[in-house]
């Protein structure tokens, strides 16, 4: 009887521990400038299977995501983001992907933070 109760308790602890690890909050830098960049970056992140939430901040260039670690990892999200033309610290978008973004979104030449006057066109 004692062994059965101990076994059930151990299984319950394992299940609870496993369930708590499935959602992970991750933050990393993504280059961009404006509202159009924000929409593009967040959409790219959300299109990765396992990403449940994505919010990119124009002033800080920080992307906050919540993802299911059983389905994806941060590098897959970064790969999706560079595919749409935005650099991260670890990965750089190809020139073709970078040049495909709207001209106001080109951030490599000009490091000024003028994202406030960019509008979604």
CNS distance restraints for C-alpha pairs under 8 A (distance, minus, plus):
assign (resid   1 and name CA) (resid   5 and name CA) 6.36 0.50 0.50
assign (resid   2 and name CA) (resid   6 and name CA) 6.12 0.50 0.50
assign (resid   3 and name CA) (resid   7 and name CA) 6.02 0.50 0.50
assign (resid   4 and name CA) (resid   8 and name CA) 6.19 0.50 0.50
assign (resid   5 and name CA) (resid   9 and name CA) 6.11 0.50 0.50
assign (resid   6 and name CA) (resid  10 and name CA) 6.17 0.50 0.50
assign (resid   7 and name CA) (resid  11 and name CA) 6.25 0.50 0.50
assign (resid   8 and name CA) (resid  12 and name CA) 6.15 0.50 0.50
assign (resid   9 and name CA) (resid  13 and name CA) 6.23 0.50 0.50
assign (resid  10 and name CA) (resid  14 and name CA) 6.21 0.50 0.50
assign (resid  11 and name CA) (resid  15 and name CA) 6.18 0.50 0.50
assign (resid  12 and name CA) (resid  16 and name CA) 6.17 0.50 0.50
assign (resid  13 and name CA) (resid  17 and name CA) 6.05 0.50 0.50
assign (resid  14 and name CA) (resid  18 and name CA) 6.08 0.50 0.50
assign (resid  15 and name CA) (resid  19 and name CA) 6.15 0.50 0.50
assign (resid  16 and name CA) (resid  20 and name CA) 6.31 0.50 0.50
assign (resid  17 and name CA) (resid  21 and name CA) 6.65 0.50 0.50
assign (resid  18 and name CA) (resid  22 and name CA) 6.93 0.50 0.50
assign (resid  21 and name CA) (resid  69 and name CA) 7.55 0.50 0.50
assign (resid  22 and name CA) (resid  67 and name CA) 7.81 0.50 0.50
assign (resid  22 and name CA) (resid  68 and name CA) 5.02 0.50 0.50
assign (resid  22 and name CA) (resid  69 and name CA) 5.44 0.50 0.50
assign (resid  22 and name CA) (resid  70 and name CA) 6.23 0.50 0.50
assign (resid  23 and name CA) (resid  66 and name CA) 6.34 0.50 0.50
assign (resid  23 and name CA) (resid  67 and name CA) 5.42 0.50 0.50
assign (resid  23 and name CA) (resid  68 and name CA) 4.61 0.50 0.50
assign (resid  23 and name CA) (resid  69 and name CA) 6.30 0.50 0.50
assign (resid  24 and name CA) (resid  66 and name CA) 5.50 0.50 0.50
assign (resid  24 and name CA) (resid  67 and name CA) 5.43 0.50 0.50
assign (resid  24 and name CA) (resid  68 and name CA) 6.37 0.50 0.50
assign (resid  24 and name CA) (resid  69 and name CA) 6.56 0.50 0.50
assign (resid  25 and name CA) (resid  64 and name CA) 7.13 0.50 0.50
assign (resid  25 and name CA) (resid  65 and name CA) 5.75 0.50 0.50
assign (resid  25 and name CA) (resid  66 and name CA) 4.56 0.50 0.50
assign (resid  25 and name CA) (resid  67 and name CA) 6.66 0.50 0.50
assign (resid  26 and name CA) (resid  64 and name CA) 5.83 0.50 0.50
assign (resid  26 and name CA) (resid  65 and name CA) 5.35 0.50 0.50
assign (resid  26 and name CA) (resid  66 and name CA) 6.38 0.50 0.50
assign (resid  26 and name CA) (resid  67 and name CA) 7.82 0.50 0.50
assign (resid  26 and name CA) (resid  74 and name CA) 7.42 0.50 0.50
assign (resid  27 and name CA) (resid  62 and name CA) 6.45 0.50 0.50
assign (resid  27 and name CA) (resid  63 and name CA) 5.46 0.50 0.50
assign (resid  27 and name CA) (resid  64 and name CA) 4.50 0.50 0.50
assign (resid  27 and name CA) (resid  65 and name CA) 6.40 0.50 0.50
assign (resid  28 and name CA) (resid  62 and name CA) 5.56 0.50 0.50
assign (resid  28 and name CA) (resid  63 and name CA) 5.44 0.50 0.50
assign (resid  28 and name CA) (resid  64 and name CA) 6.89 0.50 0.50
assign (resid  28 and name CA) (resid  88 and name CA) 7.73 0.50 0.50
assign (resid  29 and name CA) (resid  61 and name CA) 5.58 0.50 0.50
assign (resid  29 and name CA) (resid  62 and name CA) 4.66 0.50 0.50
assign (resid  29 and name CA) (resid  63 and name CA) 6.08 0.50 0.50
assign (resid  29 and name CA) (resid  88 and name CA) 5.81 0.50 0.50
assign (resid  29 and name CA) (resid  89 and name CA) 6.60 0.50 0.50
assign (resid  30 and name CA) (resid  61 and name CA) 5.54 0.50 0.50
assign (resid  30 and name CA) (resid  62 and name CA) 6.21 0.50 0.50
assign (resid  30 and name CA) (resid  63 and name CA) 6.49 0.50 0.50
assign (resid  30 and name CA) (resid  86 and name CA) 6.50 0.50 0.50
assign (resid  30 and name CA) (resid  87 and name CA) 5.80 0.50 0.50
assign (resid  30 and name CA) (resid  88 and name CA) 4.68 0.50 0.50
assign (resid  30 and name CA) (resid  89 and name CA) 7.38 0.50 0.50
assign (resid  31 and name CA) (resid  61 and name CA) 6.07 0.50 0.50
assign (resid  31 and name CA) (resid  86 and name CA) 5.68 0.50 0.50
assign (resid  31 and name CA) (resid  87 and name CA) 5.36 0.50 0.50
assign (resid  31 and name CA) (resid  88 and name CA) 6.34 0.50 0.50
assign (resid  31 and name CA) (resid 107 and name CA) 7.09 0.50 0.50
assign (resid  32 and name CA) (resid  37 and name CA) 5.61 0.50 0.50
assign (resid  32 and name CA) (resid  38 and name CA) 7.48 0.50 0.50
assign (resid  32 and name CA) (resid  58 and name CA) 7.34 0.50 0.50
assign (resid  32 and name CA) (resid  61 and name CA) 6.87 0.50 0.50
assign (resid  32 and name CA) (resid  86 and name CA) 6.46 0.50 0.50
assign (resid  32 and name CA) (resid 105 and name CA) 6.44 0.50 0.50
assign (resid  32 and name CA) (resid 106 and name CA) 7.51 0.50 0.50
assign (resid  32 and name CA) (resid 107 and name CA) 5.95 0.50 0.50
assign (resid  33 and name CA) (resid  37 and name CA) 6.17 0.50 0.50
assign (resid  33 and name CA) (resid  38 and name CA) 7.94 0.50 0.50
assign (resid  33 and name CA) (resid  58 and name CA) 6.30 0.50 0.50
assign (resid  33 and name CA) (resid 104 and name CA) 7.89 0.50 0.50
assign (resid  33 and name CA) (resid 105 and name CA) 5.71 0.50 0.50
assign (resid  33 and name CA) (resid 106 and name CA) 7.66 0.50 0.50
assign (resid  33 and name CA) (resid 107 and name CA) 6.39 0.50 0.50
assign (resid  33 and name CA) (resid 113 and name CA) 6.68 0.50 0.50
assign (resid  33 and name CA) (resid 114 and name CA) 6.96 0.50 0.50
assign (resid  33 and name CA) (resid 115 and name CA) 4.81 0.50 0.50
assign (resid  34 and name CA) (resid  38 and name CA) 6.32 0.50 0.50
assign (resid  34 and name CA) (resid  58 and name CA) 6.29 0.50 0.50
assign (resid  34 and name CA) (resid 104 and name CA) 7.91 0.50 0.50
assign (resid  34 and name CA) (resid 105 and name CA) 6.56 0.50 0.50
assign (resid  34 and name CA) (resid 114 and name CA) 7.74 0.50 0.50
assign (resid  34 and name CA) (resid 115 and name CA) 4.21 0.50 0.50
assign (resid  34 and name CA) (resid 116 and name CA) 6.79 0.50 0.50
assign (resid  34 and name CA) (resid 117 and name CA) 7.97 0.50 0.50
assign (resid  34 and name CA) (resid 118 and name CA) 5.58 0.50 0.50
assign (resid  34 and name CA) (resid 119 and name CA) 7.38 0.50 0.50
assign (resid  35 and name CA) (resid  39 and name CA) 6.27 0.50 0.50
assign (resid  35 and name CA) (resid  58 and name CA) 7.44 0.50 0.50
assign (resid  35 and name CA) (resid 115 and name CA) 7.19 0.50 0.50
assign (resid  35 and name CA) (resid 118 and name CA) 6.73 0.50 0.50
assign (resid  35 and name CA) (resid 119 and name CA) 6.44 0.50 0.50
assign (resid  35 and name CA) (resid 120 and name CA) 6.10 0.50 0.50
assign (resid  36 and name CA) (resid  40 and name CA) 6.20 0.50 0.50
assign (resid  36 and name CA) (resid 105 and name CA) 7.41 0.50 0.50
assign (resid  36 and name CA) (resid 118 and name CA) 7.96 0.50 0.50
assign (resid  36 and name CA) (resid 119 and name CA) 7.29 0.50 0.50
assign (resid  36 and name CA) (resid 120 and name CA) 5.42 0.50 0.50
assign (resid  36 and name CA) (resid 121 and name CA) 7.99 0.50 0.50
assign (resid  37 and name CA) (resid  41 and name CA) 5.96 0.50 0.50
assign (resid  37 and name CA) (resid 105 and name CA) 6.39 0.50 0.50
assign (resid  38 and name CA) (resid  42 and name CA) 6.03 0.50 0.50
assign (resid  38 and name CA) (resid  55 and name CA) 7.95 0.50 0.50
assign (resid  38 and name CA) (resid  56 and name CA) 5.80 0.50 0.50
assign (resid  38 and name CA) (resid  57 and name CA) 7.34 0.50 0.50
assign (resid  38 and name CA) (resid  58 and name CA) 6.92 0.50 0.50
assign (resid  39 and name CA) (resid  43 and name CA) 5.95 0.50 0.50
assign (resid  40 and name CA) (resid  44 and name CA) 6.11 0.50 0.50
assign (resid  40 and name CA) (resid  84 and name CA) 7.27 0.50 0.50
assign (resid  41 and name CA) (resid  45 and name CA) 6.27 0.50 0.50
assign (resid  41 and name CA) (resid  56 and name CA) 7.13 0.50 0.50
assign (resid  41 and name CA) (resid  81 and name CA) 5.96 0.50 0.50
assign (resid  41 and name CA) (resid  84 and name CA) 7.62 0.50 0.50
assign (resid  41 and name CA) (resid  86 and name CA) 7.44 0.50 0.50
assign (resid  42 and name CA) (resid  46 and name CA) 6.07 0.50 0.50
assign (resid  42 and name CA) (resid  54 and name CA) 5.43 0.50 0.50
assign (resid  42 and name CA) (resid  55 and name CA) 6.11 0.50 0.50
assign (resid  42 and name CA) (resid  56 and name CA) 6.47 0.50 0.50
assign (resid  43 and name CA) (resid  47 and name CA) 6.09 0.50 0.50
assign (resid  44 and name CA) (resid  48 and name CA) 6.97 0.50 0.50
assign (resid  44 and name CA) (resid  77 and name CA) 7.71 0.50 0.50
assign (resid  44 and name CA) (resid  80 and name CA) 5.77 0.50 0.50
assign (resid  44 and name CA) (resid  81 and name CA) 5.59 0.50 0.50
assign (resid  44 and name CA) (resid  84 and name CA) 7.17 0.50 0.50
assign (resid  45 and name CA) (resid  51 and name CA) 6.74 0.50 0.50
assign (resid  45 and name CA) (resid  54 and name CA) 6.45 0.50 0.50
assign (resid  45 and name CA) (resid  65 and name CA) 7.97 0.50 0.50
assign (resid  45 and name CA) (resid  77 and name CA) 5.51 0.50 0.50
assign (resid  45 and name CA) (resid  78 and name CA) 7.81 0.50 0.50
assign (resid  45 and name CA) (resid  80 and name CA) 6.57 0.50 0.50
assign (resid  45 and name CA) (resid  81 and name CA) 6.51 0.50 0.50
assign (resid  46 and name CA) (resid  51 and name CA) 5.45 0.50 0.50
assign (resid  46 and name CA) (resid  52 and name CA) 6.66 0.50 0.50
assign (resid  46 and name CA) (resid  53 and name CA) 6.73 0.50 0.50
assign (resid  46 and name CA) (resid  54 and name CA) 6.36 0.50 0.50
assign (resid  47 and name CA) (resid  51 and name CA) 7.41 0.50 0.50
assign (resid  48 and name CA) (resid  72 and name CA) 7.59 0.50 0.50
assign (resid  48 and name CA) (resid  76 and name CA) 7.38 0.50 0.50
assign (resid  48 and name CA) (resid  77 and name CA) 6.30 0.50 0.50
assign (resid  48 and name CA) (resid  80 and name CA) 7.24 0.50 0.50
assign (resid  49 and name CA) (resid  71 and name CA) 6.57 0.50 0.50
assign (resid  49 and name CA) (resid  72 and name CA) 6.68 0.50 0.50
assign (resid  50 and name CA) (resid  67 and name CA) 5.40 0.50 0.50
assign (resid  50 and name CA) (resid  68 and name CA) 4.94 0.50 0.50
assign (resid  50 and name CA) (resid  69 and name CA) 7.34 0.50 0.50
assign (resid  50 and name CA) (resid  70 and name CA) 7.74 0.50 0.50
assign (resid  50 and name CA) (resid  71 and name CA) 5.04 0.50 0.50
assign (resid  50 and name CA) (resid  72 and name CA) 5.59 0.50 0.50
assign (resid  51 and name CA) (resid  65 and name CA) 6.98 0.50 0.50
assign (resid  51 and name CA) (resid  66 and name CA) 6.00 0.50 0.50
assign (resid  51 and name CA) (resid  67 and name CA) 4.21 0.50 0.50
assign (resid  51 and name CA) (resid  68 and name CA) 6.38 0.50 0.50
assign (resid  51 and name CA) (resid  72 and name CA) 7.48 0.50 0.50
assign (resid  52 and name CA) (resid  65 and name CA) 7.35 0.50 0.50
assign (resid  52 and name CA) (resid  66 and name CA) 5.54 0.50 0.50
assign (resid  52 and name CA) (resid  67 and name CA) 5.52 0.50 0.50
assign (resid  52 and name CA) (resid  68 and name CA) 7.48 0.50 0.50
assign (resid  53 and name CA) (resid  64 and name CA) 7.81 0.50 0.50
assign (resid  53 and name CA) (resid  65 and name CA) 5.22 0.50 0.50
assign (resid  53 and name CA) (resid  66 and name CA) 5.05 0.50 0.50
assign (resid  53 and name CA) (resid  67 and name CA) 7.12 0.50 0.50
assign (resid  54 and name CA) (resid  63 and name CA) 6.84 0.50 0.50
assign (resid  54 and name CA) (resid  64 and name CA) 5.68 0.50 0.50
assign (resid  54 and name CA) (resid  65 and name CA) 4.43 0.50 0.50
assign (resid  54 and name CA) (resid  66 and name CA) 6.78 0.50 0.50
assign (resid  55 and name CA) (resid  63 and name CA) 5.64 0.50 0.50
assign (resid  55 and name CA) (resid  64 and name CA) 5.28 0.50 0.50
assign (resid  55 and name CA) (resid  65 and name CA) 6.56 0.50 0.50
assign (resid  56 and name CA) (resid  61 and name CA) 6.51 0.50 0.50
assign (resid  56 and name CA) (resid  62 and name CA) 5.63 0.50 0.50
assign (resid  56 and name CA) (resid  63 and name CA) 4.21 0.50 0.50
assign (resid  56 and name CA) (resid  64 and name CA) 6.31 0.50 0.50
assign (resid  57 and name CA) (resid  61 and name CA) 5.23 0.50 0.50
assign (resid  57 and name CA) (resid  62 and name CA) 5.45 0.50 0.50
assign (resid  57 and name CA) (resid  63 and name CA) 6.50 0.50 0.50
assign (resid  58 and name CA) (resid  62 and name CA) 7.73 0.50 0.50
assign (resid  58 and name CA) (resid 115 and name CA) 6.85 0.50 0.50
assign (resid  59 and name CA) (resid 113 and name CA) 7.37 0.50 0.50
assign (resid  59 and name CA) (resid 115 and name CA) 7.89 0.50 0.50
assign (resid  67 and name CA) (resid  72 and name CA) 7.09 0.50 0.50
assign (resid  67 and name CA) (resid  73 and name CA) 7.59 0.50 0.50
assign (resid  68 and name CA) (resid  72 and name CA) 6.38 0.50 0.50
assign (resid  69 and name CA) (resid  73 and name CA) 5.90 0.50 0.50
assign (resid  72 and name CA) (resid  76 and name CA) 6.56 0.50 0.50
assign (resid  72 and name CA) (resid  77 and name CA) 7.85 0.50 0.50
assign (resid  73 and name CA) (resid  77 and name CA) 6.82 0.50 0.50
assign (resid  74 and name CA) (resid  78 and name CA) 6.23 0.50 0.50
assign (resid  75 and name CA) (resid  79 and name CA) 6.06 0.50 0.50
assign (resid  76 and name CA) (resid  80 and name CA) 6.33 0.50 0.50
assign (resid  77 and name CA) (resid  81 and name CA) 6.32 0.50 0.50
assign (resid  78 and name CA) (resid  82 and name CA) 6.25 0.50 0.50
assign (resid  78 and name CA) (resid  88 and name CA) 6.82 0.50 0.50
assign (resid  78 and name CA) (resid  91 and name CA) 7.14 0.50 0.50
assign (resid  79 and name CA) (resid  83 and name CA) 6.23 0.50 0.50
assign (resid  79 and name CA) (resid  91 and name CA) 7.33 0.50 0.50
assign (resid  80 and name CA) (resid  84 and name CA) 6.85 0.50 0.50
assign (resid  81 and name CA) (resid  85 and name CA) 6.81 0.50 0.50
assign (resid  81 and name CA) (resid  86 and name CA) 5.83 0.50 0.50
assign (resid  81 and name CA) (resid  87 and name CA) 7.45 0.50 0.50
assign (resid  82 and name CA) (resid  86 and name CA) 4.76 0.50 0.50
assign (resid  82 and name CA) (resid  87 and name CA) 5.52 0.50 0.50
assign (resid  82 and name CA) (resid  88 and name CA) 7.25 0.50 0.50
assign (resid  82 and name CA) (resid  91 and name CA) 6.86 0.50 0.50
assign (resid  82 and name CA) (resid  92 and name CA) 6.21 0.50 0.50
assign (resid  82 and name CA) (resid  93 and name CA) 4.41 0.50 0.50
assign (resid  82 and name CA) (resid  94 and name CA) 7.47 0.50 0.50
assign (resid  82 and name CA) (resid  97 and name CA) 7.49 0.50 0.50
assign (resid  83 and name CA) (resid  93 and name CA) 6.24 0.50 0.50
assign (resid  83 and name CA) (resid  94 and name CA) 7.56 0.50 0.50
assign (resid  83 and name CA) (resid  97 and name CA) 6.09 0.50 0.50
assign (resid  84 and name CA) (resid  93 and name CA) 7.60 0.50 0.50
assign (resid  84 and name CA) (resid  97 and name CA) 5.73 0.50 0.50
assign (resid  84 and name CA) (resid  98 and name CA) 7.23 0.50 0.50
assign (resid  84 and name CA) (resid 100 and name CA) 7.95 0.50 0.50
assign (resid  84 and name CA) (resid 101 and name CA) 7.66 0.50 0.50
assign (resid  85 and name CA) (resid  93 and name CA) 5.21 0.50 0.50
assign (resid  85 and name CA) (resid  94 and name CA) 7.12 0.50 0.50
assign (resid  85 and name CA) (resid  96 and name CA) 7.96 0.50 0.50
assign (resid  85 and name CA) (resid  97 and name CA) 4.45 0.50 0.50
assign (resid  85 and name CA) (resid  98 and name CA) 3.98 0.50 0.50
assign (resid  85 and name CA) (resid  99 and name CA) 7.28 0.50 0.50
assign (resid  85 and name CA) (resid 100 and name CA) 6.98 0.50 0.50
assign (resid  85 and name CA) (resid 101 and name CA) 6.42 0.50 0.50
assign (resid  86 and name CA) (resid  92 and name CA) 7.28 0.50 0.50
assign (resid  86 and name CA) (resid  93 and name CA) 5.76 0.50 0.50
assign (resid  86 and name CA) (resid  98 and name CA) 6.59 0.50 0.50
assign (resid  87 and name CA) (resid  91 and name CA) 6.02 0.50 0.50
assign (resid  87 and name CA) (resid  92 and name CA) 4.55 0.50 0.50
assign (resid  87 and name CA) (resid  93 and name CA) 5.31 0.50 0.50
assign (resid  88 and name CA) (resid  92 and name CA) 6.19 0.50 0.50
assign (resid  93 and name CA) (resid  97 and name CA) 6.07 0.50 0.50
assign (resid  93 and name CA) (resid  98 and name CA) 5.91 0.50 0.50
assign (resid  94 and name CA) (resid  98 and name CA) 6.07 0.50 0.50
assign (resid  95 and name CA) (resid  99 and name CA) 5.89 0.50 0.50
assign (resid  96 and name CA) (resid 100 and name CA) 6.26 0.50 0.50
assign (resid  97 and name CA) (resid 101 and name CA) 7.20 0.50 0.50
assign (resid  98 and name CA) (resid 106 and name CA) 7.42 0.50 0.50
assign (resid  99 and name CA) (resid 106 and name CA) 7.58 0.50 0.50
assign (resid 101 and name CA) (resid 105 and name CA) 6.23 0.50 0.50
assign (resid 101 and name CA) (resid 106 and name CA) 7.01 0.50 0.50
assign (resid 102 and name CA) (resid 106 and name CA) 7.08 0.50 0.50
assign (resid 104 and name CA) (resid 118 and name CA) 7.17 0.50 0.50
assign (resid 106 and name CA) (resid 110 and name CA) 7.76 0.50 0.50
assign (resid 107 and name CA) (resid 111 and name CA) 6.19 0.50 0.50
assign (resid 114 and name CA) (resid 118 and name CA) 7.42 0.50 0.50
